Amino acid sequence: MGGVTIPLPRGAGNGAPRLADIAAQSGVSEATVSRVLNGKAGVAAATRHKVLAALDVLGYERPVRLKRRSAGLVGLVVPELTNPIFPAFAQVVEQALAGHGYTPVLCTQMPGGATEDELVEQLVERGVAGIVFLSGLHADATADPARYARLAARGVPYVLINGYNEHIDANFVSPDDRAAARMAVRHLVELGHERIGLAIGPTRYVPSRRKAEGFTAELYELLGVDRADAERFIRPTLFGVEGGHAAAEILLREGCTGIVCGSDLMALGVVRAVRARGLDVPGDVSVVGFDDSPLIAFTSPPLSTVRQPVQAMATAAVGALLEEIEGNPVPGEPPSGSWGRTEFVFQPELVVRGSTAQPPARPAAGTPQVLS
């Protein structure tokens, strides 16, 4: 195999690791593993990444020849890490950046901590090659978009995930939030639900507003519910479990047997509110989340949700950013009526699990009366 020396796992004994172990873990041949470990040419970047990942998973230190210098720092600004969808995005973004030789710098906004503007200033001072914004101020329709123009004027490339703003000249990566709400409503209607509610975050945020638009449109198309009536069943609230619980209190009083949520955490809050009233999910009330966060399939009941295509979105965002860094902006047409660069929209996927079912044939005992 060419005399390659593979370092022992950290903390390992005297047993020497084998090429076969690394090949099995990475799913490539031993010859390919040998070429990667010896720094030979002719190996695709994706294959090289698999082998290096196998080394890391198995606990082997990389040969010195493979410890290349960083191509530069790239900032990743996220709102918080308590919602598992944000760490999921961060992991994919960081893996994609590392695969191209860049060192990711994770910046998290915490209540009472540094603001997005302060974090950006710190990143710029450290000479980052670019910045990825995830669900940042660009998603807030009330925030001043001029901050991003000032960043561009300083020569810092950036890309924005989750939240389109027509006044920002940049590349955006988004899930189709309208389609997400539509497919959740359609699923509940097909099960037989006629009184459906929507629990979302504040509508000043673009993803929430788009979900509300999709929800309203689908209710009208499938059930003939007009806009005014549909808005009665839309409850903007705080993001998170507590917000979902608060929204559910109102929607349950409205007699909803199905509730669509703007996130999985909000959906868990809805489930908690339903159970607090002595009702059952899905026997009395069906609940649909959004994101398909890690471990959400293992809740009780397993949550039906609309999967956000995290892998594809994060990979596309990194690709667009690297093109900007290399001076090759990604071509594309901006959405109609705007002057921004372009928005790459990814289709979500409905994942049906145990939190949705047919509505009860008659009101369950203890069900609150519908408000007039």
Contacts in CASP RR format, 6 or more apart in sequence:
PFRMAT RR
TARGET T0000
AUTHOR 0000-0000-0000
METHOD contacts of the structure
MODEL  1
MGGVTIPLPRGAGNGAPRLADIAAQSGVSEATVSRVLNGKAGVAAATRHK
VLAALDVLGYERPVRLKRRSAGLVGLVVPELTNPIFPAFAQVVEQALAGH
GYTPVLCTQMPGGATEDELVEQLVERGVAGIVFLSGLHADATADPARYAR
LAARGVPYVLINGYNEHIDANFVSPDDRAAARMAVRHLVELGHERIGLAI
GPTRYVPSRRKAEGFTAELYELLGVDRADAERFIRPTLFGVEGGHAAAEI
LLREGCTGIVCGSDLMALGVVRAVRARGLDVPGDVSVVGFDDSPLIAFTS
PPLSTVRQPVQAMATAAVGALLEEIEGNPVPGEPPSGSWGRTEFVFQPEL
VVRGSTAQPPARPAAGTPQVLS
1 19 0 8 1.000
1 30 0 8 1.000
1 31 0 8 1.000
1 34 0 8 1.000
2 34 0 8 1.000
2 38 0 8 1.000
3 38 0 8 1.000
4 19 0 8 1.000
4 34 0 8 1.000
4 37 0 8 1.000
4 38 0 8 1.000
4 63 0 8 1.000
5 63 0 8 1.000
6 16 0 8 1.000
6 17 0 8 1.000
6 18 0 8 1.000
6 19 0 8 1.000
6 22 0 8 1.000
6 37 0 8 1.000
6 60 0 8 1.000
6 63 0 8 1.000
7 17 0 8 1.000
7 60 0 8 1.000
7 61 0 8 1.000
7 62 0 8 1.000
7 63 0 8 1.000
8 15 0 8 1.000
8 16 0 8 1.000
8 17 0 8 1.000
8 60 0 8 1.000
8 61 0 8 1.000
9 17 0 8 1.000
9 58 0 8 1.000
9 59 0 8 1.000
9 60 0 8 1.000
9 61 0 8 1.000
10 59 0 8 1.000
10 60 0 8 1.000
10 61 0 8 1.000
17 58 0 8 1.000
17 60 0 8 1.000
19 30 0 8 1.000
19 33 0 8 1.000
19 34 0 8 1.000
20 30 0 8 1.000
21 58 0 8 1.000
22 33 0 8 1.000
22 51 0 8 1.000
22 54 0 8 1.000
22 55 0 8 1.000
22 58 0 8 1.000
22 60 0 8 1.000
23 29 0 8 1.000
23 30 0 8 1.000
23 32 0 8 1.000
23 33 0 8 1.000
25 54 0 8 1.000
25 57 0 8 1.000
25 58 0 8 1.000
26 33 0 8 1.000
26 50 0 8 1.000
26 51 0 8 1.000
26 53 0 8 1.000
26 54 0 8 1.000
27 50 0 8 1.000
27 54 0 8 1.000
28 47 0 8 1.000
28 50 0 8 1.000
28 51 0 8 1.000
32 43 0 8 1.000
32 47 0 8 1.000
32 51 0 8 1.000
33 51 0 8 1.000
33 54 0 8 1.000
34 40 0 8 1.000
35 42 0 8 1.000
35 43 0 8 1.000
36 43 0 8 1.000
36 47 0 8 1.000
36 48 0 8 1.000
36 51 0 8 1.000
36 52 0 8 1.000
36 66 0 8 1.000
37 51 0 8 1.000
37 63 0 8 1.000
37 66 0 8 1.000
38 65 0 8 1.000
39 65 0 8 1.000
39 66 0 8 1.000
45 99 0 8 1.000
49 99 0 8 1.000
52 62 0 8 1.000
52 66 0 8 1.000
55 61 0 8 1.000
55 62 0 8 1.000
68 101 0 8 1.000
70 101 0 8 1.000
70 102 0 8 1.000
70 103 0 8 1.000
71 100 0 8 1.000
71 101 0 8 1.000
71 102 0 8 1.000
71 129 0 8 1.000
72 101 0 8 1.000
72 102 0 8 1.000
72 103 0 8 1.000
72 128 0 8 1.000
72 129 0 8 1.000
73 102 0 8 1.000
73 103 0 8 1.000
73 104 0 8 1.000
73 105 0 8 1.000
73 123 0 8 1.000
73 126 0 8 1.000
73 127 0 8 1.000
73 128 0 8 1.000
73 129 0 8 1.000
74 97 0 8 1.000
74 102 0 8 1.000
74 103 0 8 1.000
74 104 0 8 1.000
74 105 0 8 1.000
74 128 0 8 1.000
74 129 0 8 1.000
74 130 0 8 1.000
74 131 0 8 1.000
74 132 0 8 1.000
74 321 0 8 1.000
75 104 0 8 1.000
75 105 0 8 1.000
75 106 0 8 1.000
75 107 0 8 1.000
75 123 0 8 1.000
75 128 0 8 1.000
75 130 0 8 1.000
75 131 0 8 1.000
75 132 0 8 1.000
76 90 0 8 1.000
76 93 0 8 1.000
76 94 0 8 1.000
76 104 0 8 1.000
76 105 0 8 1.000
76 106 0 8 1.000
76 107 0 8 1.000
76 131 0 8 1.000
76 132 0 8 1.000
76 134 0 8 1.000
77 107 0 8 1.000
77 109 0 8 1.000
77 116 0 8 1.000
77 119 0 8 1.000
77 120 0 8 1.000
77 123 0 8 1.000
77 131 0 8 1.000
77 132 0 8 1.000
77 133 0 8 1.000
77 134 0 8 1.000
77 136 0 8 1.000
78 86 0 8 1.000
78 89 0 8 1.000
78 90 0 8 1.000
78 106 0 8 1.000
78 107 0 8 1.000
78 108 0 8 1.000
78 109 0 8 1.000
78 134 0 8 1.000
78 135 0 8 1.000
79 86 0 8 1.000
79 108 0 8 1.000
79 109 0 8 1.000
79 134 0 8 1.000
79 135 0 8 1.000
79 136 0 8 1.000
80 86 0 8 1.000
80 108 0 8 1.000
80 109 0 8 1.000
80 110 0 8 1.000
81 87 0 8 1.000
81 90 0 8 1.000
81 108 0 8 1.000
83 239 0 8 1.000
83 240 0 8 1.000
83 263 0 8 1.000
83 265 0 8 1.000
83 291 0 8 1.000
83 293 0 8 1.000
84 264 0 8 1.000
84 291 0 8 1.000
84 293 0 8 1.000
84 294 0 8 1.000
84 295 0 8 1.000
84 296 0 8 1.000
85 263 0 8 1.000
85 264 0 8 1.000
85 291 0 8 1.000
85 293 0 8 1.000
85 308 0 8 1.000
85 310 0 8 1.000
86 134 0 8 1.000
86 135 0 8 1.000
87 294 0 8 1.000
88 293 0 8 1.000
88 294 0 8 1.000
88 310 0 8 1.000
89 134 0 8 1.000
89 161 0 8 1.000
89 310 0 8 1.000
89 313 0 8 1.000
89 314 0 8 1.000
90 106 0 8 1.000
90 134 0 8 1.000
92 310 0 8 1.000
92 311 0 8 1.000
92 314 0 8 1.000
92 315 0 8 1.000
93 104 0 8 1.000
93 132 0 8 1.000
93 134 0 8 1.000
93 314 0 8 1.000
93 317 0 8 1.000
93 318 0 8 1.000
94 104 0 8 1.000
94 106 0 8 1.000
96 314 0 8 1.000
96 315 0 8 1.000
96 318 0 8 1.000
96 319 0 8 1.000
97 103 0 8 1.000
97 104 0 8 1.000
97 318 0 8 1.000
98 104 0 8 1.000
100 318 0 8 1.000
100 322 0 8 1.000
102 129 0 8 1.000
102 322 0 8 1.000
105 123 0 8 1.000
105 126 0 8 1.000
105 128 0 8 1.000
107 114 0 8 1.000
107 119 0 8 1.000
107 122 0 8 1.000
107 123 0 8 1.000
109 115 0 8 1.000
109 116 0 8 1.000
109 119 0 8 1.000
114 122 0 8 1.000
116 133 0 8 1.000
116 136 0 8 1.000
116 137 0 8 1.000
117 147 0 8 1.000
120 131 0 8 1.000
120 147 0 8 1.000
120 151 0 8 1.000
123 130 0 8 1.000
123 131 0 8 1.000
124 151 0 8 1.000
124 154 0 8 1.000
124 156 0 8 1.000
128 156 0 8 1.000
129 157 0 8 1.000
129 325 0 8 1.000
130 156 0 8 1.000
130 157 0 8 1.000
130 158 0 8 1.000
130 321 0 8 1.000
130 324 0 8 1.000
130 325 0 8 1.000
131 151 0 8 1.000
131 156 0 8 1.000
131 157 0 8 1.000
131 158 0 8 1.000
131 159 0 8 1.000
132 158 0 8 1.000
132 159 0 8 1.000
132 161 0 8 1.000
132 317 0 8 1.000
132 318 0 8 1.000
132 321 0 8 1.000
133 158 0 8 1.000
133 159 0 8 1.000
133 160 0 8 1.000
133 161 0 8 1.000
134 161 0 8 1.000
134 162 0 8 1.000
135 161 0 8 1.000
135 162 0 8 1.000
135 163 0 8 1.000
135 207 0 8 1.000
136 160 0 8 1.000
136 162 0 8 1.000
136 163 0 8 1.000
137 143 0 8 1.000
137 147 0 8 1.000
138 145 0 8 1.000
138 148 0 8 1.000
138 160 0 8 1.000
138 163 0 8 1.000
138 164 0 8 1.000
138 165 0 8 1.000
138 168 0 8 1.000
138 170 0 8 1.000
138 172 0 8 1.000
139 162 0 8 1.000
139 163 0 8 1.000
139 165 0 8 1.000
139 205 0 8 1.000
139 206 0 8 1.000
139 207 0 8 1.000
140 204 0 8 1.000
140 205 0 8 1.000
140 206 0 8 1.000
141 165 0 8 1.000
141 204 0 8 1.000
141 205 0 8 1.000
141 206 0 8 1.000
141 209 0 8 1.000
142 204 0 8 1.000
145 165 0 8 1.000
145 167 0 8 1.000
145 168 0 8 1.000
148 158 0 8 1.000
148 160 0 8 1.000
148 168 0 8 1.000
148 169 0 8 1.000
148 170 0 8 1.000
149 168 0 8 1.000
149 169 0 8 1.000
151 158 0 8 1.000
152 158 0 8 1.000
152 169 0 8 1.000
152 170 0 8 1.000
157 321 0 8 1.000
157 324 0 8 1.000
157 325 0 8 1.000
158 170 0 8 1.000
158 321 0 8 1.000
158 324 0 8 1.000
159 170 0 8 1.000
159 171 0 8 1.000
159 172 0 8 1.000
159 173 0 8 1.000
159 317 0 8 1.000
159 318 0 8 1.000
159 320 0 8 1.000
159 321 0 8 1.000
159 324 0 8 1.000
160 168 0 8 1.000
160 170 0 8 1.000
160 171 0 8 1.000
160 172 0 8 1.000
160 173 0 8 1.000
161 172 0 8 1.000
161 173 0 8 1.000
161 174 0 8 1.000
161 313 0 8 1.000
161 314 0 8 1.000
161 317 0 8 1.000
162 173 0 8 1.000
162 174 0 8 1.000
162 175 0 8 1.000
162 207 0 8 1.000
163 172 0 8 1.000
163 174 0 8 1.000
163 205 0 8 1.000
163 206 0 8 1.000
163 207 0 8 1.000
164 172 0 8 1.000
164 174 0 8 1.000
164 206 0 8 1.000
164 335 0 8 1.000
164 343 0 8 1.000
165 172 0 8 1.000
165 206 0 8 1.000
166 334 0 8 1.000
166 335 0 8 1.000
166 337 0 8 1.000
166 338 0 8 1.000
166 339 0 8 1.000
166 340 0 8 1.000
167 338 0 8 1.000
167 339 0 8 1.000
167 340 0 8 1.000
168 340 0 8 1.000
169 339 0 8 1.000
169 340 0 8 1.000
169 341 0 8 1.000
170 340 0 8 1.000
170 341 0 8 1.000
171 317 0 8 1.000
171 320 0 8 1.000
171 321 0 8 1.000
171 324 0 8 1.000
171 329 0 8 1.000
171 330 0 8 1.000
171 341 0 8 1.000
171 342 0 8 1.000
171 343 0 8 1.000
171 344 0 8 1.000
172 341 0 8 1.000
172 342 0 8 1.000
172 343 0 8 1.000
172 344 0 8 1.000
173 313 0 8 1.000
173 314 0 8 1.000
173 316 0 8 1.000
173 317 0 8 1.000
173 320 0 8 1.000
173 343 0 8 1.000
173 344 0 8 1.000
173 346 0 8 1.000
174 207 0 8 1.000
174 313 0 8 1.000
174 343 0 8 1.000
174 344 0 8 1.000
174 345 0 8 1.000
174 346 0 8 1.000
175 207 0 8 1.000
175 308 0 8 1.000
175 309 0 8 1.000
175 313 0 8 1.000
175 345 0 8 1.000
175 346 0 8 1.000
175 347 0 8 1.000
175 348 0 8 1.000
176 345 0 8 1.000
176 346 0 8 1.000
176 347 0 8 1.000
176 348 0 8 1.000
177 206 0 8 1.000
177 207 0 8 1.000
177 210 0 8 1.000
177 211 0 8 1.000
177 214 0 8 1.000
178 210 0 8 1.000
178 211 0 8 1.000
178 213 0 8 1.000
178 214 0 8 1.000
178 217 0 8 1.000
179 214 0 8 1.000
179 347 0 8 1.000
179 348 0 8 1.000
180 211 0 8 1.000
180 290 0 8 1.000
180 306 0 8 1.000
180 308 0 8 1.000
180 348 0 8 1.000
181 198 0 8 1.000
181 210 0 8 1.000
181 211 0 8 1.000
181 212 0 8 1.000
181 213 0 8 1.000
181 214 0 8 1.000
181 215 0 8 1.000
181 218 0 8 1.000
181 260 0 8 1.000
182 214 0 8 1.000
182 215 0 8 1.000
182 217 0 8 1.000
182 218 0 8 1.000
183 306 0 8 1.000
183 348 0 8 1.000
183 350 0 8 1.000
184 215 0 8 1.000
184 260 0 8 1.000
184 288 0 8 1.000
184 289 0 8 1.000
184 290 0 8 1.000
184 306 0 8 1.000
184 350 0 8 1.000
185 196 0 8 1.000
185 214 0 8 1.000
185 215 0 8 1.000
185 218 0 8 1.000
185 219 0 8 1.000
185 222 0 8 1.000
185 260 0 8 1.000
186 218 0 8 1.000
186 222 0 8 1.000
187 288 0 8 1.000
187 304 0 8 1.000
187 350 0 8 1.000
187 352 0 8 1.000
187 356 0 8 1.000
188 196 0 8 1.000
188 258 0 8 1.000
188 260 0 8 1.000
188 286 0 8 1.000
188 288 0 8 1.000
188 356 0 8 1.000
189 196 0 8 1.000
189 218 0 8 1.000
189 222 0 8 1.000
189 223 0 8 1.000
191 286 0 8 1.000
191 356 0 8 1.000
191 357 0 8 1.000
191 358 0 8 1.000
191 359 0 8 1.000
192 358 0 8 1.000
192 359 0 8 1.000
193 257 0 8 1.000
193 258 0 8 1.000
193 286 0 8 1.000
193 359 0 8 1.000
194 223 0 8 1.000
194 257 0 8 1.000
194 359 0 8 1.000
195 233 0 8 1.000
195 254 0 8 1.000
195 255 0 8 1.000
195 256 0 8 1.000
195 257 0 8 1.000
195 258 0 8 1.000
195 370 0 8 1.000
196 219 0 8 1.000
196 233 0 8 1.000
196 256 0 8 1.000
196 257 0 8 1.000
196 258 0 8 1.000
196 259 0 8 1.000
196 260 0 8 1.000
197 215 0 8 1.000
197 233 0 8 1.000
197 234 0 8 1.000
197 235 0 8 1.000
197 251 0 8 1.000
197 254 0 8 1.000
197 256 0 8 1.000
197 258 0 8 1.000
197 259 0 8 1.000
197 260 0 8 1.000
198 211 0 8 1.000
198 212 0 8 1.000
198 215 0 8 1.000
198 233 0 8 1.000
198 234 0 8 1.000
198 235 0 8 1.000
198 259 0 8 1.000
198 260 0 8 1.000
198 261 0 8 1.000
198 262 0 8 1.000
199 235 0 8 1.000
199 237 0 8 1.000
199 243 0 8 1.000
199 244 0 8 1.000
199 247 0 8 1.000
199 248 0 8 1.000
199 251 0 8 1.000
199 259 0 8 1.000
199 260 0 8 1.000
199 261 0 8 1.000
199 262 0 8 1.000
199 266 0 8 1.000
199 267 0 8 1.000
199 270 0 8 1.000
200 208 0 8 1.000
200 211 0 8 1.000
200 212 0 8 1.000
200 234 0 8 1.000
200 235 0 8 1.000
200 236 0 8 1.000
200 237 0 8 1.000
200 247 0 8 1.000
200 261 0 8 1.000
200 262 0 8 1.000
200 266 0 8 1.000
201 208 0 8 1.000
201 236 0 8 1.000
201 237 0 8 1.000
201 238 0 8 1.000
201 239 0 8 1.000
201 243 0 8 1.000
201 262 0 8 1.000
201 266 0 8 1.000
202 208 0 8 1.000
202 236 0 8 1.000
202 237 0 8 1.000
202 238 0 8 1.000
203 209 0 8 1.000
203 212 0 8 1.000
203 236 0 8 1.000
207 262 0 8 1.000
208 236 0 8 1.000
208 262 0 8 1.000
211 260 0 8 1.000
211 262 0 8 1.000
211 290 0 8 1.000
212 234 0 8 1.000
212 236 0 8 1.000
215 230 0 8 1.000
215 234 0 8 1.000
215 260 0 8 1.000
216 227 0 8 1.000
216 230 0 8 1.000
216 231 0 8 1.000
216 234 0 8 1.000
219 225 0 8 1.000
219 230 0 8 1.000
219 233 0 8 1.000
220 226 0 8 1.000
220 227 0 8 1.000
220 230 0 8 1.000
232 254 0 8 1.000
233 251 0 8 1.000
233 254 0 8 1.000
233 256 0 8 1.000
235 246 0 8 1.000
235 247 0 8 1.000
235 250 0 8 1.000
235 251 0 8 1.000
236 247 0 8 1.000
237 243 0 8 1.000
237 244 0 8 1.000
237 246 0 8 1.000
237 247 0 8 1.000
237 266 0 8 1.000
238 244 0 8 1.000
238 246 0 8 1.000
239 263 0 8 1.000
239 265 0 8 1.000
239 266 0 8 1.000
240 263 0 8 1.000
240 265 0 8 1.000
240 266 0 8 1.000
240 269 0 8 1.000
241 265 0 8 1.000
241 266 0 8 1.000
241 268 0 8 1.000
241 269 0 8 1.000
241 272 0 8 1.000
242 269 0 8 1.000
243 266 0 8 1.000
243 269 0 8 1.000
244 261 0 8 1.000
244 265 0 8 1.000
244 266 0 8 1.000
244 267 0 8 1.000
244 269 0 8 1.000
244 270 0 8 1.000
244 273 0 8 1.000
245 269 0 8 1.000
245 270 0 8 1.000
245 272 0 8 1.000
245 273 0 8 1.000
245 276 0 8 1.000
246 273 0 8 1.000
247 259 0 8 1.000
247 266 0 8 1.000
247 270 0 8 1.000
248 259 0 8 1.000
248 269 0 8 1.000
248 270 0 8 1.000
248 273 0 8 1.000
248 274 0 8 1.000
249 273 0 8 1.000
251 259 0 8 1.000
251 270 0 8 1.000
252 273 0 8 1.000
252 274 0 8 1.000
252 277 0 8 1.000
252 279 0 8 1.000
252 285 0 8 1.000
252 368 0 8 1.000
253 368 0 8 1.000
253 370 0 8 1.000
253 371 0 8 1.000
254 370 0 8 1.000
254 371 0 8 1.000
255 367 0 8 1.000
255 368 0 8 1.000
255 370 0 8 1.000
256 285 0 8 1.000
257 284 0 8 1.000
257 285 0 8 1.000
257 286 0 8 1.000
257 359 0 8 1.000
257 360 0 8 1.000
258 285 0 8 1.000
258 286 0 8 1.000
258 287 0 8 1.000
258 288 0 8 1.000
258 356 0 8 1.000
258 359 0 8 1.000
259 267 0 8 1.000
259 270 0 8 1.000
259 285 0 8 1.000
259 286 0 8 1.000
259 287 0 8 1.000
259 288 0 8 1.000
260 288 0 8 1.000
260 289 0 8 1.000
260 290 0 8 1.000
261 267 0 8 1.000
261 270 0 8 1.000
261 287 0 8 1.000
261 288 0 8 1.000
261 289 0 8 1.000
261 290 0 8 1.000
262 289 0 8 1.000
262 290 0 8 1.000
263 289 0 8 1.000
263 290 0 8 1.000
263 291 0 8 1.000
264 289 0 8 1.000
264 290 0 8 1.000
264 291 0 8 1.000
264 292 0 8 1.000
264 293 0 8 1.000
264 296 0 8 1.000
264 303 0 8 1.000
264 305 0 8 1.000
265 293 0 8 1.000
266 289 0 8 1.000
267 287 0 8 1.000
267 288 0 8 1.000
267 289 0 8 1.000
267 290 0 8 1.000
267 303 0 8 1.000
267 305 0 8 1.000
267 355 0 8 1.000
268 299 0 8 1.000
268 303 0 8 1.000
270 285 0 8 1.000
270 287 0 8 1.000
271 281 0 8 1.000
271 287 0 8 1.000
271 299 0 8 1.000
271 303 0 8 1.000
271 355 0 8 1.000
274 280 0 8 1.000
274 281 0 8 1.000
274 284 0 8 1.000
274 285 0 8 1.000
274 287 0 8 1.000
275 281 0 8 1.000
277 366 0 8 1.000
277 368 0 8 1.000
278 366 0 8 1.000
279 285 0 8 1.000
279 364 0 8 1.000
279 366 0 8 1.000
279 367 0 8 1.000
280 364 0 8 1.000
281 287 0 8 1.000
281 301 0 8 1.000
281 355 0 8 1.000
282 301 0 8 1.000
282 354 0 8 1.000
282 355 0 8 1.000
282 356 0 8 1.000
282 357 0 8 1.000
283 357 0 8 1.000
283 360 0 8 1.000
283 364 0 8 1.000
284 360 0 8 1.000
284 364 0 8 1.000
284 367 0 8 1.000
286 304 0 8 1.000
286 355 0 8 1.000
286 356 0 8 1.000
286 357 0 8 1.000
286 359 0 8 1.000
287 303 0 8 1.000
287 304 0 8 1.000
287 355 0 8 1.000
287 356 0 8 1.000
288 304 0 8 1.000
288 305 0 8 1.000
288 306 0 8 1.000
288 355 0 8 1.000
288 356 0 8 1.000
289 303 0 8 1.000
289 304 0 8 1.000
289 305 0 8 1.000
289 306 0 8 1.000
290 305 0 8 1.000
290 306 0 8 1.000
290 308 0 8 1.000
290 348 0 8 1.000
291 305 0 8 1.000
291 306 0 8 1.000
291 307 0 8 1.000
291 308 0 8 1.000
292 305 0 8 1.000
292 306 0 8 1.000
292 307 0 8 1.000
292 308 0 8 1.000
292 351 0 8 1.000
296 302 0 8 1.000
296 303 0 8 1.000
296 305 0 8 1.000
297 303 0 8 1.000
297 353 0 8 1.000
299 355 0 8 1.000
301 353 0 8 1.000
301 354 0 8 1.000
301 355 0 8 1.000
302 353 0 8 1.000
302 354 0 8 1.000
302 355 0 8 1.000
303 353 0 8 1.000
303 354 0 8 1.000
303 355 0 8 1.000
304 350 0 8 1.000
304 351 0 8 1.000
304 352 0 8 1.000
304 353 0 8 1.000
304 354 0 8 1.000
304 355 0 8 1.000
304 356 0 8 1.000
305 351 0 8 1.000
305 353 0 8 1.000
306 348 0 8 1.000
306 349 0 8 1.000
306 350 0 8 1.000
306 351 0 8 1.000
307 348 0 8 1.000
307 349 0 8 1.000
307 350 0 8 1.000
307 351 0 8 1.000
308 348 0 8 1.000
309 346 0 8 1.000
309 347 0 8 1.000
309 348 0 8 1.000
309 349 0 8 1.000
312 346 0 8 1.000
313 346 0 8 1.000
316 344 0 8 1.000
316 346 0 8 1.000
319 330 0 8 1.000
320 330 0 8 1.000
320 344 0 8 1.000
323 329 0 8 1.000
323 330 0 8 1.000
324 330 0 8 1.000
329 341 0 8 1.000
330 341 0 8 1.000
330 342 0 8 1.000
331 342 0 8 1.000
332 341 0 8 1.000
332 342 0 8 1.000
333 342 0 8 1.000
334 340 0 8 1.000
334 341 0 8 1.000
334 342 0 8 1.000
334 343 0 8 1.000
335 342 0 8 1.000
335 343 0 8 1.000
END
